[in-house]
Amino acid sequence: MIFTSFLRETLCRTKNLMLSRTCSIHICTKAIQNMISSRGLYQHANQLLSRKASHRLSSQVRGVKSRKNPHTERQEEEWRKRNRTVLTYIAAAGVGMIGMSYAAVPLYRLYCQTSGLGGTAQSSHDAEQVESMTPVKDRIIKITFNADVHASMQWNFKPQQSEIYVIPGETALAFYKAKNPTDKPVIGISTYNVVPFEAGQYFNKIQCFCFEEQRLNPKEEVDMPVFFYIDPEFDEDPRMAKVDTITLSYTFFEAKEGQKPPIPGYS
């Protein structure tokens, strides 16, 4: 009986001990699970907060970008208008300079022919003025003639007289001769000037072959007349007091596309 009682008591104690340990393990497990779930919620909350903060920041940045300063917009528009205006002026100036470069040579040549600048003989004349001129018979001037050709020009070109004597107020006639010795047609164009340069304003041409294209066929030879006079005012100009000789010079160039003869007096 005593052994049976002791056995029962031992079994009861063992059972109670096992129950207490089971409860402790269960409580620990619950606690650990609660801790894990709490940390997960904390991390999840942090993630949500960080996402909301980044979304709010990006929204603010987009709002700042979308809201533009009206004053800045007006300044940008004014700058665009100014830039367009400056570009328009620059383009117009460029076009004008190109046009002036093309027109400069013929305009300057026309001015030289009218004013006698650069030793260019004047080509304008009035028939009534020529008929009514009073010759200055006590002033004799020697006119010498010169002829040149450009290096690329294959013509033979020379004056038919080396010199003549004229008096201011009377017309005179001289001739040049040109020949094409090649076996192909050649077109030439000539420039001229007068030396001394100051005498060019008094040397008036009535007829000449300058600045006109002259076509010579193979082996062709032609005479080219120059009809001119010295203005009587030549005798009244103090600068011409010691001028007794005037040289009329012609230079022939081959007329090619894109090639222009030089300006008279500066060749």
Secondary structure, DSSP 8 states (H G I E B T S, - for coil): -HHHHHHHHHHHHHHHHHHHHHHHHHHHHHHHHHHHHHHHHHHHHHHHHHHHHHHHHHHHHHHHHHS--HHHHHHHHHHHHHHHHHHHHHHHHHHHHHHHHHHHHHHHHHHHHHH-GGG--B----HHHHHH----TT--EEEEEEEEE-TT---EEEES-SEEEE-TTSEEEEEEEEE--SSS-EEEEEEEEEESGGGGGGEEEEE--TTS-EEE-TT-EEEEEEEEEE-GGGGG-GGGTT--EEEEEEEEEE--TT-----TT--
